[in-house]
Every structure is written in C-alpha cells, then in structure tokens.
Amino acid sequence: MCLAIPGRLVETSREDGMAMGKVDFGGTRKSVCLEHVPDAQVGDYVLVHVGFALSRIDEAEAHRVFEFLESMKALEELEVPSP
C-alpha cells in the first residue's frame, strides 16, 4: 500500500526548470518535486508521495497524519540506514 507522508517545506529551488524543495519529515529531509503545488511556500506542510508534493495541508492535519503513520509503523522508508 502506498501512502502520502506529511512534511514541512524548508527550502525551495528550481532545478532544470522544475520547482523543487527540501521537505522535513520529522528530522529526515528529502528532495521533492513541487510542480503539483506551485503555491507552496517555505513553512507550509505538504503531502508527499514517491517524491512529489501532491497537496498542501494545515499543520494540525500534518501532525495527526504523521502520528497515525508512526503508530502503524509505516514510516520505515524515511529512516536512514546505519553505515
């Protein structure tokens, strides 16, 4: 099953003409495409699925979703493997 994970947008940029950003997922930061949310700004919360921010959500909803996913142990893909 594939889920969209909430995160906070901490940086925006343009790479090869595409809107990109760094999103913080509870301490883990990943690069994501922002083309589907052109109005997203630093500080906004977005739902991310396979590297694409799909929609903006409010902070309270982001925290609820993140807590739910943690309780389901569905956040392992965000963990950085130990060397």
Buried (B, 14 or more C-beta within 10 A) or exposed (E): EEBBBBBBBEEBEEEEEEBBBBBBBBEBBBEBBBEBBEEBEEEBBBBBBEEBBBBBBEEEEBBEBBEEBEEEEEBEEBEEEEE
